[in-house]
Amino acid sequence: MLAISSALNSGGYCDRGNNNYCYLLSLFEQKIQQIIDYSLTTIILLNQWAQIRT
């Protein structure tokens, strides 16, 4: 996901007064990353719990 904002930045998109959009995009990317991290943690914990039970 981080490729999106870095591609926009390298194209000079964020330098032309579109900082608001780039800021929102980076927040969105951080939120996506948190969701992915949380999901992976949940899957790992469920796997460990299943192994303990069997």
Protein Blocks (a to p, Z undefined) as FASTA:
>chain_A
ZZmmmmmmmnommmnoplmmmmmmmmmmmmmmmmmmmmmmmmmmmmmmmmmmZZ
